[in-house]
Amino acid sequence: MRKGYAPVMGFATRGGKYCILALGIFLLLISFTTADVADEDSCGYVSSSLTLNASSMNVSGSCFIVNASNIVLDGNGTVLEGNGSVGYGINITDWSNVTIQNFGGVNNFSRAIFGYNVTNSVIVNNTIVGAPTSNSHGIYLNISSNNNITGNNITTSGDSGYAISIYSSLQNIIMGNILSVTNSNGYGIRFQSSANSSTLSGNNITTLSNSNGIAMDSASNGNTITTNRVGTASGNAITISTTQNTISGNIL
């Protein structure tokens, strides 16, 4: 090394001239990494079980991103308030044995709780109000299996909104949820693209306008729909496009 040069962060600097700049960049990178980790009153990545301790949190974009299996994210009554733009209140992708529970509100997100390739997980006792935008979802599972969605209270407001949407998923339980569809062309529960072998029971679904209570497309088979209470204004209470599902004891 030539005289008058010293290594800083892998770079040679003359007489230490750029040491302060390099150190500043290093600290800035550390602060970004730290800010990405969720804690009891801020959004971010969730890599271990976490109980929130905030009455409400205003969110721009997405809030919690689950980053590990075998964890519990307990809202402890916290209300997440989105800004109505594209974003997830809670995103679970490629994890298993995750519990999302006790949120006082996951409101005004295009996807309030979203799961992709999620297995053996539980979404229980959460209150959700969908964003007043087209095609918003309260709970949306895609390519996910053996999950339990129980005791949630979900209201949709945007056109073509979904309280619960299950896509290409197997052996899920949807039980004891209260679903209110206040928009037009919406769905309380919709199964699409080979959403099979699941149980829908004891749900209370109310729809306004021409929205539908429960709907399953022609590729969704082997499902059991029982003891649900469905009230609609002008839409269909239960629409099944195949005979390979079991329907019994529902009150329409």
Salt bridges, closest charged atoms under 4 A:
none
